[in-house]
Amino acid sequence: SFCLRFLSDMYGSLQSPNFPEPYPQEMELHWNISVPNGFKVKLYFSYFDLEPSYLCEYDFIKVEAEGEVLALFCGREASDTEAVPAQQVITSPKNSLSVLFSSDFSNEERYLGFIAHYSAVDVDECSNRMDEDLLCDHFCHNYIGGYYCSCRYGYLLHSDNRTCRGYGCSGNVFRERSGVLSSIDFLLHIKELQLFISDRAGTRFRIRLQFDPRFDVEDHPDINCPYDYVKVRGTNIPAHTHSLLSLQRHGFEKVGWKLRGQDTL
């Protein structure tokens, strides 16, 4: 006979039919276990007693998730240690798991079956990730059932709730005779930034810009500045009276730039 059951509680148990009496012959029983997003399913067995067979061809338990077989069990705990679950804990890759129990046409020695238990376990989305797989640009905060992102001071969280972008500062006018400009968090990694600065001096002066030797903006071996760049524009260069300095960043993380500006006669 065939039976399909759906389990959606945060914890529960499943057992072979008639347990603790011997399970019936020619039985196929499915359990589909699902828990909310942000959790995984943990499954383990507290009792296991199925008919032994080579490669579990007769009676068996099969555990699957996302189209992949996570475990295949059969045998008796007292003698078939390689095929029984013992103390093994199975964890689903996402928030669902399926368990199949199958018995063939004979149960001559009257095997008793199994008891299994499952529970939902929280996923820590913020840990155990490589840099290129990080969920958040700056800070990731895990909570039961999910996570959220936040940004360092000076940045705003983008509408995707993951990306951090620097505050724009377009149109600023600098009238001091000298000063220092830099990308946000110079010498710290940044993901994306757009910065527009105006610098104005009197018509009798020229503006001299000197970049810090630790200049580090993403480049390309064959194409001139296709990604990140610093662009200096102005009127009547080099004796310009109005200049625009802009930086635009996309993609790879670099430490940024810093320059010192001073007007000269």
C-alpha positions in Angstrom: 0.0 0.0 0.0 1.0 3.6 -0.5 0.6 6.6 1.9 1.7 10.2 1.7 1.8 12.5 4.8 2.7 16.2 5.1 4.3 17.6 8.3 4.7 21.3 8.8 5.2 21.7 12.6 8.4 23.1 14.0 9.1 19.7 15.5 7.6 16.2 15.5 8.2 12.5 15.1 7.5 9.7 12.6 7.5 5.9 13.0 6.9 2.8 11.0 3.3 1.5 10.8 2.2 -0.6 13.8 5.3 0.3 15.9 6.3 -1.2 18.3 4.8 -4.2 16.5 6.4 -5.5 13.3 5.7 -3.3 10.3 3.5 -4.7 7.4 4.7 -6.1 4.1 4.7 -4.3 0.8 4.3 -0.9 2.3 5.5 2.5 0.9 5.1 5.5 3.2 6.2 9.1 2.4 6.7 12.0 4.8 7.2 15.4 3.3 8.5 17.7 6.1 8.6 21.5 5.6 9.4 24.3 7.9 9.4 28.1 7.4 12.0 29.9 5.3 15.1 30.8 7.4 15.2 27.3 9.0 16.5 23.9 8.1 15.2 20.4 9.0 17.2 18.2 11.4 16.4 14.5 11.5 17.6 11.7 13.6 16.5 8.2 14.6 16.1 7.0 18.2 15.2 3.3 17.2 16.0 1.4 14.0 15.3 -2.2 13.2 14.7 -3.1 9.4 15.5 -6.1 7.4 19.1 -6.2 6.4 20.0 -6.5 2.7 22.9 -5.8 0.3 22.8 -2.1 -0.7 19.4 -1.9 1.1 17.5 -3.6 -1.8 14.7 -4.9 0.4 13.3 -2.8 3.3 14.9 0.7 3.6 14.6 4.3 4.7 15.6 6.9 2.1 16.0 10.6 3.0 16.0 13.2 0.2 16.1 16.9 -0.2 16.4 19.2 -3.3 16.4 16.1 -5.6 19.5 14.6 -3.7 19.6 11.5 -1.7 21.0 12.4 1.7 20.9 9.0 3.3 19.8 5.4 2.7 19.4 3.1 5.7 18.5 -0.5 6.4 19.5 -3.3 8.8 19.6 -3.8 12.6 21.5 -1.5 14.9 23.0 -4.5 16.8 24.7 -6.0 13.8 24.6 -3.9 10.6 26.4 -0.8 11.7 27.4 0.4 8.2 23.8 0.8 6.9 22.0 1.9 10.1 21.7 5.6 11.1 23.0 5.1 14.6 23.8 8.6 16.0 23.9 10.3 12.7 22.0 13.6 12.4 20.7 14.6 8.9 20.3 18.2 8.1 18.4 19.5 5.0 20.2 22.0 2.8 17.1 24.2 2.8 13.7 24.2 4.6 12.3 20.9 3.4 13.0 17.2 3.6 11.3 13.9 2.5 11.5 10.5 4.1 10.5 7.3 2.3 9.9 4.0 4.1 9.6 1.0 1.9 9.1 -2.7 2.7 9.1 -5.7 0.3 6.8 -8.8 0.2 8.4 -10.5 3.2 9.1 -9.8 6.9 9.7 -13.3 8.2 11.8 -12.3 11.2 9.3 -9.7 12.2 11.4 -6.6 12.3 9.9 -3.8 14.4 10.7 -0.7 12.3 11.9 2.7 13.5 11.2 5.9 15.3 12.6 9.2 14.0 12.4 12.8 15.2 12.7 16.1 13.4 13.0 19.7 14.4 13.5 23.1 12.7 16.9 24.6 13.3 17.7 28.3 12.6 20.0 29.1 9.7 22.7 31.6 10.5 22.8 33.3 7.1 25.6 35.7 8.3 28.3 33.1 9.0 30.4 30.6 7.1 30.3 32.5 3.8 33.2 33.5 1.5 33.7 37.2 0.8 32.1 36.9 -2.7 29.0 35.3 -1.2 28.4 37.8 1.6 24.7 38.7 1.9 25.4 42.3 3.1 28.0 44.8 2.0 28.8 45.9 5.6 27.1 44.3 8.6 24.9 41.2 8.7 22.6 40.5 11.7 21.1 37.1 12.2 17.9 36.5 14.1 15.6 33.5 14.5 14.2 32.8 11.1 16.1 35.4 9.1 18.6 38.2 8.9 18.9 41.9 8.1 21.7 44.2 6.8 23.0 47.6 8.0 25.7 50.0 6.9 28.6 51.9 8.4 28.2 55.6 9.3 28.2 57.6 6.1 26.4 55.1 4.0 22.7 54.4 3.1 21.1 51.0 2.7 20.0 50.5 -0.9 16.4 49.4 -1.7 17.6 45.8 -2.2 18.3 45.8 1.7 21.8 44.5 1.1 23.9 47.0 -0.8 25.5 50.1 1.0 26.0 53.3 -0.9 27.8 56.5 0.2 26.0 59.7 0.7 26.2 62.0 -2.4 27.9 65.3 -1.9 27.3 67.0 -5.3 27.8 70.7 -5.5 30.1 71.4 -2.6 32.2 74.5 -3.0 35.6 74.7 -1.4 37.0 78.2 -1.0 40.0 77.4 1.3 43.5 77.9 -0.1 44.3 74.2 0.5 42.7 71.0 1.7 42.4 67.2 1.5 39.8 65.2 -0.4 39.4 61.4 -0.3 37.0 58.6 -1.2 34.7 57.6 1.7 36.5 55.2 4.1 39.9 55.6 2.3 42.0 52.5 3.1 38.8 50.5 3.8 37.0 48.5 1.2 33.9 50.0 -0.4 31.5 48.6 -2.9 29.8 51.4 -4.7 30.1 55.2 -4.5 29.3 58.2 -6.5 31.0 61.5 -5.5 30.8 64.8 -7.2 32.8 67.8 -5.8 33.2 71.3 -7.1 36.3 73.3 -6.3 36.4 77.1 -7.0 39.2 79.5 -6.7 39.9 83.0 -7.9 40.8 83.7 -11.5 44.4 84.7 -10.4 45.1 81.2 -9.1 45.7 77.8 -10.5 44.7 74.6 -8.6 47.3 71.9 -8.0 46.1 68.4 -7.1 48.5 65.8 -5.7 47.3 62.2 -5.2 48.3 60.0 -2.3 50.8 57.3 -3.6 48.4 54.6 -2.2 45.9 55.3 -5.0 44.0 52.1 -5.5 41.0 52.1 -8.0 40.0 49.1 -10.1 41.7 49.0 -13.5 41.8 46.9 -16.7 44.9 45.6 -18.6 43.6 46.5 -22.0 40.9 49.2 -21.6 41.4 52.6 -20.1 39.4 52.9 -16.9 36.3 51.0 -17.9 35.1 50.4 -14.3 36.1 52.7 -11.4 37.7 56.0 -12.1 38.6 59.5 -10.9 38.0 62.2 -13.4 39.2 65.8 -13.1 37.4 68.3 -15.3 37.5 72.1 -15.5 37.6 75.2 -17.6 40.8 76.6 -19.0 43.0 73.8 -17.6 45.6 74.1 -16.2 44.7 77.7 -15.2 41.2 76.7 -14.4 38.7 78.6 -12.2 36.2 75.8 -11.8 36.9 72.1 -11.6 34.9 68.9 -11.1 36.3 65.9 -9.4 34.3 62.7 -9.7 34.7 59.1 -8.6 32.4 56.2 -9.7 32.8 52.7 -8.4 31.4 49.4 -9.6 32.2 45.8 -8.8 35.5 44.9 -7.1 36.6 46.2 -3.7 39.5 48.7 -3.7 40.8 50.9 -0.9 40.1 54.2 -2.8 42.0 57.4 -3.1 43.2 60.5 -1.4 44.5 63.8 -2.7 45.7 67.2 -1.5 44.6 70.4 -3.3 46.3 73.8 -3.2 46.0 76.9 -5.2 49.1 78.5 -6.7 49.8 81.8 -8.4 
